[in-house]
Amino acid sequence: MSKLQVPKSASAPRQQDRSRRQFSDSALGLVSTQSFPAIVGIADQMLKSAEVIMVGYEKIGSGHCTAIVRGTVADVRLAVEEGVKVAEQFGQLVSKLVIPRPMPNLEAIFPIGSHLVEIAQQQRGYSRLSNRSIGLLETRGFPAMVGAADAMLKSADVQLASYETIGAGLCTAIIRGSVANVSVAIEAGMHEAEKIGELHSVMIVPRLLEDLEHTLPVANCWLEKPEPLPVLLPTTVKERQRELVELPELEVKRVPISIEEVEEF
């Protein structure tokens, strides 16, 4: 018995070729550390060293953080190399990876990309702390982080934007302000954290890029959400009551008329 063979569609190879051409030039770069301030500093260096975009960062617990960037193969390789240099200076490098020509399904599961950033901005609103320098102070233990944050706020004109936890007892306070104020605040926070518990790492980013800005946490109190438009409620207009006008009574006068006068009329 002969087996029936279903003819393959001619459009399938064309679609595959188009997909391969679309992703032939792209790459993903990943650098992993065990410190949140370190991963922010690494991401900042990667963005400033090559034409890449920040896909996001991923936390998997036990203090492990991974920065993920996307771009051409050459740019991603350069960005990862620069990020590794920074990680090695901090003594925080865990692993690195460059994936040339990632498949679309692989990219779909990663943190927010450049297109989703625009959607996230519209949903969460504009941050009043944008376009400022940031300082990150990481401690092992929550009390040390809270004490350091209090000291930083009291020592300089900075604002506490948010805090981040990455497991293994590591907490990071994120402050924003001018470069000078952030530097003074970080110095004060370091001394206070060492008194209370364990200071793990610190980082100051003088000029925060917009691509990195979108991936950092911001507390809800700093988000300016658009105010809803006032609802126009229908107002009931009282109808003017008609005033009854009383007309004066007409007096009917009876005038006697004779029969002769009627006949003549």
C-alpha positions as a Markdown table, in Angstrom:
| # | Residue | x | y | z |
|---|---|---|---|---|
| 1 | Met | 0.0 | 0.0 | 0.0 |
| 2 | Ser | 1.4 | 3.3 | -1.0 |
| 3 | Lys | 1.6 | 6.1 | 1.7 |
| 4 | Leu | -0.1 | 9.4 | 0.9 |
| 5 | Gln | 2.2 | 12.3 | 1.3 |
| 6 | Val | 0.8 | 15.7 | 2.2 |
| 7 | Pro | 2.4 | 18.4 | -0.1 |
| 8 | Lys | 4.3 | 20.9 | 1.9 |
| 9 | Ser | 3.2 | 24.5 | 1.7 |
| 10 | Ala | 5.5 | 26.7 | -0.3 |
| 11 | Ser | 4.8 | 29.7 | 2.0 |
| 12 | Ala | 6.3 | 27.9 | 5.1 |
| 13 | Pro | 10.0 | 28.1 | 4.0 |
| 14 | Arg | 9.5 | 31.7 | 3.0 |
| 15 | Gln | 8.2 | 32.6 | 6.4 |
| 16 | Gln | 11.1 | 30.8 | 8.1 |
| 17 | Asp | 13.6 | 32.6 | 5.9 |
| 18 | Arg | 11.9 | 35.9 | 6.7 |
| 19 | Ser | 12.1 | 35.2 | 10.4 |
| 20 | Arg | 15.7 | 34.1 | 10.2 |
| 21 | Arg | 16.6 | 37.3 | 8.3 |
| 22 | Gln | 14.8 | 39.4 | 10.9 |
| 23 | Phe | 16.7 | 37.9 | 13.8 |
| 24 | Ser | 20.0 | 37.3 | 12.1 |
| 25 | Asp | 21.6 | 40.6 | 13.3 |
| 26 | Ser | 20.2 | 40.7 | 16.8 |
| 27 | Ala | 21.6 | 39.4 | 20.1 |
| 28 | Leu | 20.9 | 39.2 | 23.8 |
| 29 | Gly | 23.6 | 39.9 | 26.4 |
| 30 | Leu | 23.4 | 38.9 | 30.1 |
| 31 | Val | 25.6 | 39.7 | 33.0 |
| 32 | Ser | 24.9 | 38.3 | 36.5 |
| 33 | Thr | 26.1 | 39.5 | 39.9 |
| 34 | Gln | 25.2 | 39.1 | 43.5 |
| 35 | Ser | 24.4 | 42.7 | 44.3 |
| 36 | Phe | 21.6 | 45.0 | 43.1 |
| 37 | Pro | 23.7 | 48.3 | 43.2 |
| 38 | Ala | 26.4 | 46.4 | 41.2 |
| 39 | Ile | 23.9 | 45.3 | 38.5 |
| 40 | Val | 22.6 | 48.9 | 38.1 |
| 41 | Gly | 26.1 | 50.2 | 37.7 |
| 42 | Ile | 26.9 | 47.4 | 35.2 |
| 43 | Ala | 23.7 | 48.1 | 33.2 |
| 44 | Asp | 24.6 | 51.8 | 33.1 |
| 45 | Gln | 28.0 | 51.1 | 31.8 |
| 46 | Met | 26.7 | 48.6 | 29.2 |
| 47 | Leu | 24.2 | 51.2 | 27.9 |
| 48 | Lys | 26.8 | 54.0 | 27.7 |
| 49 | Ser | 29.4 | 51.8 | 25.9 |
| 50 | Ala | 27.4 | 50.5 | 23.0 |
| 51 | Glu | 24.2 | 50.9 | 21.0 |
| 52 | Val | 22.1 | 48.5 | 23.1 |
| 53 | Ile | 18.7 | 48.8 | 24.8 |
| 54 | Met | 17.9 | 47.7 | 28.4 |
| 55 | Val | 15.5 | 44.8 | 28.3 |
| 56 | Gly | 15.3 | 44.6 | 32.1 |
| 57 | Tyr | 16.8 | 42.8 | 35.0 |
| 58 | Glu | 15.9 | 39.5 | 36.6 |
| 59 | Lys | 16.1 | 38.5 | 40.3 |
| 60 | Ile | 16.2 | 34.7 | 41.1 |
| 61 | Gly | 16.9 | 34.8 | 44.8 |
| 62 | Ser | 20.0 | 34.4 | 47.0 |
| 63 | Gly | 21.2 | 37.8 | 45.9 |
| 64 | His | 21.6 | 36.9 | 42.2 |
| 65 | Cys | 20.6 | 39.6 | 39.7 |
| 66 | Thr | 21.0 | 39.6 | 35.9 |
| 67 | Ala | 21.0 | 42.6 | 33.6 |
| 68 | Ile | 19.7 | 41.8 | 30.1 |
| 69 | Val | 20.4 | 44.0 | 27.0 |
| 70 | Arg | 19.6 | 43.7 | 23.4 |
| 71 | Gly | 21.1 | 45.0 | 20.1 |
| 72 | Thr | 23.3 | 43.9 | 17.2 |
| 73 | Val | 25.7 | 41.1 | 17.8 |
| 74 | Ala | 28.8 | 43.4 | 17.8 |
| 75 | Asp | 27.2 | 46.0 | 20.1 |
| 76 | Val | 26.0 | 43.3 | 22.6 |
| 77 | Arg | 29.4 | 41.7 | 22.7 |
| 78 | Leu | 31.0 | 45.1 | 23.4 |
| 79 | Ala | 28.4 | 45.9 | 26.1 |
| 80 | Val | 28.9 | 42.6 | 27.8 |
| 81 | Glu | 32.7 | 43.0 | 27.9 |
| 82 | Glu | 32.4 | 46.5 | 29.5 |
| 83 | Gly | 29.8 | 45.2 | 31.9 |
| 84 | Val | 32.1 | 42.3 | 32.9 |
| 85 | Lys | 35.0 | 44.7 | 33.6 |
| 86 | Val | 32.8 | 46.7 | 36.0 |
| 87 | Ala | 31.6 | 43.6 | 37.7 |
| 88 | Glu | 35.1 | 42.3 | 38.2 |
| 89 | Gln | 36.1 | 45.7 | 39.7 |
| 90 | Phe | 33.4 | 45.2 | 42.2 |
| 91 | Gly | 34.3 | 41.6 | 42.7 |
| 92 | Gln | 30.7 | 40.7 | 42.0 |
| 93 | Leu | 30.8 | 38.8 | 38.6 |
| 94 | Val | 28.9 | 35.5 | 38.7 |
| 95 | Ser | 28.4 | 34.7 | 35.0 |
| 96 | Lys | 28.0 | 36.3 | 31.5 |
| 97 | Leu | 26.4 | 35.2 | 28.3 |
| 98 | Val | 25.9 | 36.4 | 24.7 |
| 99 | Ile | 23.1 | 34.8 | 22.6 |
| 100 | Pro | 23.4 | 35.6 | 18.9 |
| 101 | Arg | 20.2 | 35.4 | 16.9 |
| 102 | Pro | 17.7 | 34.5 | 19.7 |
| 103 | Met | 14.4 | 33.0 | 18.7 |
| 104 | Pro | 11.3 | 35.1 | 19.2 |
| 105 | Asn | 9.9 | 32.7 | 21.7 |
| 106 | Leu | 13.0 | 33.0 | 23.8 |
| 107 | Glu | 12.8 | 36.8 | 23.9 |
| 108 | Ala | 9.1 | 36.8 | 24.7 |
| 109 | Ile | 9.6 | 35.5 | 28.2 |
| 110 | Phe | 12.2 | 38.0 | 29.3 |
| 111 | Pro | 11.4 | 41.2 | 31.4 |
| 112 | Ile | 9.8 | 44.3 | 29.8 |
| 113 | Gly | 11.4 | 45.4 | 26.5 |
| 114 | Ser | 11.5 | 48.8 | 24.8 |
| 115 | His | 7.9 | 48.5 | 23.4 |
| 116 | Leu | 6.4 | 47.4 | 26.7 |
| 117 | Val | 8.2 | 50.2 | 28.5 |
| 118 | Glu | 5.9 | 52.7 | 26.7 |
| 119 | Ile | 2.9 | 50.9 | 27.8 |
| 120 | Ala | 4.1 | 50.6 | 31.4 |
| 121 | Gln | 4.8 | 54.4 | 31.4 |
| 122 | Gln | 1.3 | 55.2 | 30.4 |
| 123 | Gln | -0.2 | 52.9 | 33.0 |
| 124 | Arg | 1.9 | 53.9 | 36.0 |
| 125 | Gly | 2.3 | 57.6 | 35.2 |
| 126 | Tyr | 5.3 | 60.0 | 35.1 |
| 127 | Ser | 7.8 | 60.0 | 37.9 |
| 128 | Arg | 8.6 | 63.3 | 39.5 |
| 129 | Leu | 12.1 | 61.9 | 40.2 |
| 130 | Ser | 13.0 | 61.4 | 36.6 |
| 131 | Asn | 16.2 | 62.8 | 35.1 |
| 132 | Arg | 18.1 | 62.9 | 38.4 |
| 133 | Ser | 21.2 | 61.2 | 39.7 |
| 134 | Ile | 20.6 | 58.1 | 41.8 |
| 135 | Gly | 22.4 | 56.5 | 44.7 |
| 136 | Leu | 22.0 | 52.8 | 45.8 |
| 137 | Leu | 23.0 | 51.5 | 49.2 |
| 138 | Glu | 22.8 | 47.8 | 49.9 |
| 139 | Thr | 22.8 | 46.2 | 53.3 |
| 140 | Arg | 22.4 | 42.7 | 54.6 |
| 141 | Gly | 19.4 | 43.1 | 56.9 |
| 142 | Phe | 16.3 | 45.3 | 56.7 |
| 143 | Pro | 17.0 | 47.4 | 59.9 |
| 144 | Ala | 20.4 | 48.5 | 58.6 |
| 145 | Met | 18.8 | 49.6 | 55.3 |
| 146 | Val | 16.1 | 51.6 | 57.1 |
| 147 | Gly | 18.6 | 53.2 | 59.4 |
| 148 | Ala | 20.8 | 54.1 | 56.5 |
| 149 | Ala | 17.9 | 55.5 | 54.5 |
| 150 | Asp | 16.9 | 57.7 | 57.5 |
| 151 | Ala | 20.5 | 59.0 | 57.8 |
| 152 | Met | 20.7 | 59.8 | 54.1 |
| 153 | Leu | 17.4 | 61.8 | 54.1 |
| 154 | Lys | 18.6 | 63.8 | 57.1 |
| 155 | Ser | 22.1 | 64.5 | 55.8 |
| 156 | Ala | 21.3 | 66.0 | 52.3 |
| 157 | Asp | 18.5 | 67.2 | 50.0 |
| 158 | Val | 17.6 | 63.8 | 48.5 |
| 159 | Gln | 14.5 | 61.7 | 48.2 |
| 160 | Leu | 14.0 | 58.1 | 48.9 |
| 161 | Ala | 12.6 | 56.7 | 45.6 |
| 162 | Ser | 12.1 | 53.1 | 46.6 |
| 163 | Tyr | 13.9 | 50.0 | 48.0 |
| 164 | Glu | 14.6 | 46.6 | 46.4 |
| 165 | Thr | 15.1 | 43.2 | 47.9 |
| 166 | Ile | 17.0 | 40.4 | 46.1 |
| 167 | Gly | 17.1 | 37.6 | 48.6 |
| 168 | Ala | 19.8 | 36.4 | 51.0 |
| 169 | Gly | 18.9 | 39.2 | 53.3 |
| 170 | Leu | 20.1 | 41.9 | 50.9 |
| 171 | Cys | 18.1 | 45.2 | 50.8 |
| 172 | Thr | 18.9 | 48.2 | 48.7 |
| 173 | Ala | 17.7 | 51.8 | 49.4 |
| 174 | Ile | 17.4 | 53.9 | 46.2 |
| 175 | Ile | 17.8 | 57.7 | 46.6 |
| 176 | Arg | 17.6 | 60.5 | 44.0 |
| 177 | Gly | 18.8 | 64.0 | 43.8 |
| 178 | Ser | 21.7 | 66.1 | 42.5 |
| 179 | Val | 25.2 | 64.5 | 42.2 |
| 180 | Ala | 26.6 | 66.4 | 45.1 |
| 181 | Asn | 23.6 | 65.7 | 47.4 |
| 182 | Val | 23.6 | 62.0 | 46.5 |
| 183 | Ser | 27.3 | 61.7 | 47.3 |
| 184 | Val | 26.9 | 63.3 | 50.7 |
| 185 | Ala | 23.9 | 61.2 | 51.5 |
| 186 | Ile | 25.6 | 57.9 | 50.5 |
| 187 | Glu | 28.5 | 58.7 | 52.7 |
| 188 | Ala | 26.3 | 59.3 | 55.7 |
| 189 | Gly | 24.3 | 56.2 | 55.0 |
| 190 | Met | 27.4 | 54.0 | 54.8 |
| 191 | His | 28.5 | 55.0 | 58.3 |
| 192 | Glu | 25.0 | 54.4 | 59.7 |
| 193 | Ala | 24.6 | 51.0 | 58.0 |
| 194 | Glu | 28.0 | 49.8 | 59.5 |
| 195 | Lys | 26.8 | 50.8 | 62.9 |
| 196 | Ile | 23.6 | 48.8 | 62.7 |
| 197 | Gly | 24.5 | 45.8 | 60.6 |
| 198 | Glu | 26.4 | 44.8 | 57.5 |
| 199 | Leu | 27.1 | 47.2 | 54.6 |
| 200 | His | 27.2 | 45.1 | 51.4 |
| 201 | Ser | 27.7 | 47.6 | 48.5 |
| 202 | Val | 27.0 | 51.1 | 47.2 |
| 203 | Met | 26.7 | 52.7 | 43.8 |
| 204 | Ile | 26.2 | 56.3 | 42.5 |
| 205 | Val | 25.0 | 56.9 | 38.9 |
| 206 | Pro | 25.5 | 60.6 | 38.0 |
| 207 | Arg | 23.6 | 60.7 | 34.7 |
| 208 | Leu | 20.8 | 58.2 | 34.6 |
| 209 | Leu | 19.9 | 57.2 | 31.0 |
| 210 | Glu | 16.2 | 57.0 | 30.1 |
| 211 | Asp | 16.4 | 53.4 | 29.1 |
| 212 | Leu | 17.7 | 52.4 | 32.5 |
| 213 | Glu | 15.2 | 54.8 | 34.2 |
| 214 | His | 12.3 | 52.7 | 33.0 |
| 215 | Thr | 13.6 | 49.5 | 34.7 |
| 216 | Leu | 14.2 | 50.9 | 38.1 |
| 217 | Pro | 11.5 | 50.6 | 40.8 |
| 218 | Val | 9.8 | 53.8 | 41.9 |
| 219 | Ala | 7.4 | 54.0 | 44.9 |
| 220 | Asn | 3.8 | 54.9 | 44.1 |
| 221 | Cys | 4.0 | 58.1 | 46.1 |
| 222 | Trp | 6.3 | 59.6 | 43.5 |
| 223 | Leu | 4.1 | 58.8 | 40.5 |
| 224 | Glu | 2.0 | 61.5 | 39.0 |
| 225 | Lys | -1.0 | 59.7 | 37.6 |
| 226 | Pro | -3.3 | 61.7 | 35.3 |
| 227 | Glu | -6.3 | 63.1 | 37.2 |
| 228 | Pro | -9.6 | 61.8 | 35.9 |
| 229 | Leu | -11.8 | 64.3 | 34.1 |
| 230 | Pro | -14.6 | 65.7 | 36.2 |
| 231 | Val | -17.9 | 63.9 | 35.7 |
| 232 | Leu | -20.6 | 66.2 | 34.5 |
| 233 | Leu | -23.7 | 65.2 | 36.4 |
| 234 | Pro | -27.1 | 66.3 | 35.0 |
| 235 | Thr | -28.6 | 69.1 | 37.2 |
| 236 | Thr | -32.4 | 69.2 | 37.5 |
| 237 | Val | -33.8 | 72.6 | 36.7 |
| 238 | Lys | -36.8 | 73.4 | 38.8 |
| 239 | Glu | -39.6 | 74.4 | 36.5 |
| 240 | Arg | -41.0 | 77.8 | 37.3 |
| 241 | Gln | -44.4 | 77.3 | 38.8 |
| 242 | Arg | -47.1 | 79.1 | 36.9 |
| 243 | Glu | -48.7 | 81.8 | 39.0 |
| 244 | Leu | -52.4 | 81.8 | 38.8 |
| 245 | Val | -53.6 | 85.3 | 38.0 |
| 246 | Glu | -56.9 | 86.1 | 39.6 |
| 247 | Leu | -59.0 | 88.1 | 37.2 |
| 248 | Pro | -61.4 | 90.6 | 38.7 |
| 249 | Glu | -65.0 | 89.5 | 38.8 |
| 250 | Leu | -67.1 | 91.1 | 36.1 |
| 251 | Glu | -70.3 | 92.6 | 37.4 |
| 252 | Val | -73.3 | 91.7 | 35.1 |
| 253 | Lys | -75.8 | 94.5 | 35.1 |
| 254 | Arg | -79.3 | 93.7 | 34.0 |
| 255 | Val | -81.0 | 96.5 | 32.0 |
| 256 | Pro | -84.7 | 96.2 | 31.6 |
| 257 | Ile | -85.8 | 96.3 | 27.9 |
| 258 | Ser | -89.4 | 96.5 | 26.7 |
| 259 | Ile | -90.9 | 94.4 | 23.9 |
| 260 | Glu | -91.3 | 97.4 | 21.8 |
| 261 | Glu | -87.6 | 98.2 | 21.9 |
| 262 | Val | -86.7 | 94.6 | 20.9 |
| 263 | Glu | -89.1 | 94.7 | 17.9 |
| 264 | Glu | -87.7 | 98.0 | 16.7 |
| 265 | Phe | -84.1 | 96.6 | 16.9 |
